[in-house]
Amino acid sequence: MEGDTLGIKEKILSRDPETKSYTRLLKFPPGIKTAETLVHDFWEEVLIVEGELIDLAKNQTFGAGFYACRPPGMKHGPYHIPRGCTTFEIRYYLEKTR
């Protein structure tokens, strides 16, 4: 898995260079806090595989087994990951959203 400056590691499982869709695993180390609210122009499906994360805007904790499907334009985050978390994500565009 490749990492970033916060220690978040990413493993791309599949990618379609034509549609820009991809599937990945993200591994967040304990103690990470993100600062931004995120908004994408693509669909995003997320399954928490292990651990948990706290959505600071909603003041809600989501743990292993939680699934979310976010349409383009849906705001989410920022997050706090107190004990670490691994997510499985699918990101894709639908023709009508491009």
Secondary structure by P-SEA (a helix, b strand, c coil): cccccccbbbbbcccccccccccbbbbbcccccccccccccbbbbbbbcccccccccccccccccbbbbbccccccccccccccbbbbbbbbcccccc
